[in-house]
């Protein structure tokens, strides 16, 4: 884990995610013409890890005993996080069908739904990039993937602490 991330200074979690996204862009644009599949695949994977590490940081920042946060972060598993996200997407879909009133509860639910959906999509694409050699990636598709992760990271960073604390951490801690 990045040493800056472990220090837990405000904003560094987002800075680490931004660094990973910058690295993903570098990989996607590494070769001017005829990008190598290895570069494009690593770019997709790196973009996923930007979101993965940011979400774990958000989840562990509320842990009361700061000295255990880094150990707690190591407990998070990709598959379990994806399962928790899928479960929450289903629950929220049912909730949205009840036509809830506008307000902070609905806003937080919509935010959580977008975060969970983005995480599931990012992990699926990372899995394809890392393990499915039959898939040929185009630079345009990879750049769109990176942009999607960048937008989600920026939106997460803009949400208030209350909104962030009431959304994804609760989701992943429940698994």
C-alpha positions, 0 to 999 in steps of 0.5 A: 500500500502507498505510504502516503495513503497509510498516513491518512492525511486529508486528501491523500486518499484521493491523491493516490487514486488520482496518481493511479488514474494518471498512471492508467492514462500514461499506459493507455497512451504509451505507444503513439500508434498501435497500442500494445494490448499489455499497456491497454490491459494494465491501464484498465486494471490500474483504473479499477485499483484507483477506485478500489483503494479509494473506497477501502480508504473511505471505509476504514477512515471511520474506524475508531482505532487509527492504528488498526486502519491499515490492517483493516484495509487488508481484510477487504476482498475483491469478490466479497466487495463485488457481492456486497455491491450487487446485493446493495444494488438489488436492495436499492432497486427495490427501494427506488421502485417505491418512489421515495420522496426527494430528500437526503435519504434518497440522495444518499441512496442514489449515490450509493447505487452509483458507487456500487454499480461503478465498482461492479462494472470496474471489477468486471472490466478489470477481470476481463483485462487481466484474465481474458486474452480473447478480448482485444482492447481498443484505446478508445474503449480503455480511455472511456473506462479510465474517464468513467473511473476518474469521474467516479473518484471526483464525485466521491471526493466532492460528496460531504463527509456525512454522505460518504460515511453513510454510503460505501463504508456501510455497504462493505462493512456489512459483508 
